Amino acid sequence: MKIRKGIQLGALLSMVMLSASDMYGQQDPMYTHYMYNTTNINPGYSGTRGVLNVFGMYRTQWVGLDGAPQTANISIDTPLGDNGLSGGINYTNDRIGAMSENSFSVNLAYAVDLNDSYKLSFGLKGTANLLDVDYTKLDIYNPDDPKFGENINNKFNPNIGAGLFLYSDKSYLGVSVPNFLTTDRSQNEGTELMRQKMHFYLMGGYVFDLNPSLKFKPAFLVKTVSGAPVQVDLTANFLIVDKFTIGAAYRWDSSVSALAGFQVNDGLFIGYSYDADTSKLSRYNSGSHEIFLRFDLFNKYNKVSTARFF
């Protein structure tokens, strides 16, 4: 039986908003397939595959919990010549409870050769955020509270970010801050309801050739923001005959995941993951699902191997 909206995530959101002026831990969307959705959090990844890369993802979290997060993301990145310059764009729609946010980003990156194996890419990100909050979707204890008297429509907040991405054909290490600016996400009657703060990301992975038909890639992602616990994702994937990907992931004190992927042809890769919640919320939801498509369109500057695995 479903739990009433008022004690599900919509109510959780209400309690967050009612906490008035100290909401500093608002988290960016989370992804289980972060190793494929990299430009969303690190602009330095742009163009590193050496092709026109088109990526689309949809994530539905905590299925069965009313108002639970749902995130859709589309990104495109490509080299802009053979001089190390690359560019890209991202669009993300993130919905949770009464809130819906649309984010549009433009990425610019420049890569330099460190030696015969490694390159270092410097990336910059500019973002425009548009926030909507529909208070009619909440069960509000005091309907006359002025903080909830007027919906928020397309509240605009700009931001800037940057990232470094060190990579070779077998490994990568990245550090990034997608949003440097601390911005008030909404204000009503002079009261600050939410605030976005800097998120720091550290990610890395290495590909081991176990035999000619089997590759193994452990990877990690660490995310931290003031006012919220550090989030650590640990992932292990196997690539079989350069076609099939299977793996597992663990999000510290949050969930365990199963991952799978299939290289349909040289240009198309599809993937899916299922997260089983290990927190107290597991009593109220049946897990999270994530699906993505990645298109690699080869261009005249380079041809990336589909077996690069990230």
PyMOL commands that set and color helices and strands:
alter all, ss='L'
color gray80, all
select helices_A, chain A and resi 5-7+9-18+20-22+38-40+43-45+135-137+146-148+280-284+306-308
alter helices_A, ss='H'
color red, helices_A
select strands_A, chain A and resi 52-60+70-79+85-96+99-113+119-133+152-167+171-177+183-188+191-196+199-206+208-211+214-225+231-240+244-251+255-265+268-277+288-297
alter strands_A, ss='S'
color yellow, strands_A
deselect
rebuild
show_as cartoon
